[in-house]
Amino acid sequence: MARSPHVTVRVDLRHIRENVERIALQTRVPIIAVVKADAYGLGADRVVPAIAELVDSFCVFSLSEARVLDLWCLTGRSCLVIGPPTLADPQEYLAAHVRPAVSTAAQARELKEAHPIVCVDTGQQRFACPAAEAASVISEGASDEAFTHATNLAQVRALRQAVGGMVSRMHAAGSSLLGEPEAFLDAVRPGLALYRGAVRVSSSLVEVRKSTGPAGYSGFESDHHGVILAGYSHGLRPGPCLVNGRPARVLEVGMQSAFIQTDAADRAGDEVVLLGDSLTERQVADAWGTTPQEVLVRLTGTGSRQYVE
Ligand SMILES: *Cc1c(COP(=O)(O)O)cnc(C)c1O
């Protein structure tokens, strides 16, 4: 799909590098940078080279993502594929310098030559082996590394309990546990924390008017309102925005346009910021009733991208 000329997604690669440097200083363990889903919509082809020298390795969901990015050729860094293995041939993984995550003894046996990494279930109950089976999956695949998807310290402890001493590298923490030193183990696997604050999504008012009464489909009321050419199809929902730097509201969203709360001084052509500047992923996520990760992929999905090196 062609990217919309009416929505600008500006990705600050320097800010992403600063985020990585901050995580490195704070955790002092290797960083496995999660760049799945096109780096949460920011463009993995640009994000990956920008941070490659600062990270230990990369993590994507599928072998095909790693291949499309050609991560090994681009960076010389290996890549963990966390989704369920889709190919049983270890050579396919070796050729791409990709290490598959495995969660059953059968997968571990099949992919042994590809140096599989064992995913242990500590509560997530998805693509992971029960803790009681971890030892046998590790030995089937001759694995030296295991991880879990943890959102609390009890899950980190459960991983250590299940595989501590059996592997030379364990990791558990995504972005939500970067404030918990006990969760760092031998590496951290942040996604969101790499991208926070690095994206600015904006559009501009194509009309402004003084309202003559209840407006739009929903009959919203506002003294003045304007319209932008961004809507559901661009991932937008009603919620906060900034108009000429001032906090305002996305009042109502349609398929390809949205009504914006404006005031008498705003003019057609003025900028509306949908994410970025003083408007954080968290603020938008709270207003939308979702996660910052979803806000990023939705709002970056269809706009024209610009990169700040
Ligand atoms: C997506 C993912 C992460 C990163 O999650 P964030 O919360 O965005 O940091 C880490 N580990 C696994 C296994 C994941 O699937």
Ligand as a Chemical Component Dictionary entry (heavy atoms), coordinates in Angstrom:
data_LIG
# 
_chem_comp.id                   LIG 
_chem_comp.type                 NON-POLYMER 
_chem_comp.pdbx_formal_charge   0 
_chem_comp.three_letter_code    LIG 
# 
loop_
_chem_comp_atom.comp_id 
_chem_comp_atom.atom_id 
_chem_comp_atom.alt_atom_id 
_chem_comp_atom.type_symbol 
_chem_comp_atom.charge 
_chem_comp_atom.model_Cartn_x 
_chem_comp_atom.model_Cartn_y 
_chem_comp_atom.model_Cartn_z 
_chem_comp_atom.pdbx_ordinal 
LIG C1 C1 C 0 7.994  -8.792  21.801 1  
LIG C2 C2 C 0 8.886  -9.497  22.747 2  
LIG C3 C3 C 0 9.787  -8.793  23.554 3  
LIG C4 C4 C 0 9.837  -7.290  23.628 4  
LIG O1 O1 O 0 8.720  -6.801  24.335 5  
LIG P1 P1 P 0 8.613  -5.260  24.780 6  
LIG O2 O2 O 0 7.583  -5.283  25.853 7  
LIG O3 O3 O 0 8.166  -4.489  23.581 8  
LIG O4 O4 O 0 9.953  -4.860  25.267 9  
LIG C5 C5 C 0 10.679 -9.527  24.323 10 
LIG N1 N1 N 0 10.650 -10.877 24.323 11 
LIG C6 C6 C 0 9.771  -11.576 23.578 12 
LIG C7 C7 C 0 9.811  -13.062 23.651 13 
LIG C8 C8 C 0 8.853  -10.917 22.786 14 
LIG O5 O5 O 0 7.973  -11.620 22.064 15 
# 
loop_
_chem_comp_bond.comp_id 
_chem_comp_bond.atom_id_1 
_chem_comp_bond.atom_id_2 
_chem_comp_bond.value_order 
_chem_comp_bond.pdbx_ordinal 
LIG C1 C2 SING 1  
LIG C2 C3 SING 2  
LIG C2 C8 DOUB 3  
LIG C3 C4 SING 4  
LIG C3 C5 DOUB 5  
LIG C4 O1 SING 6  
LIG O1 P1 SING 7  
LIG P1 O2 DOUB 8  
LIG P1 O3 SING 9  
LIG P1 O4 SING 10 
LIG C5 N1 SING 11 
LIG N1 C6 DOUB 12 
LIG C6 C7 SING 13 
LIG C6 C8 SING 14 
LIG C8 O5 SING 15 
# 
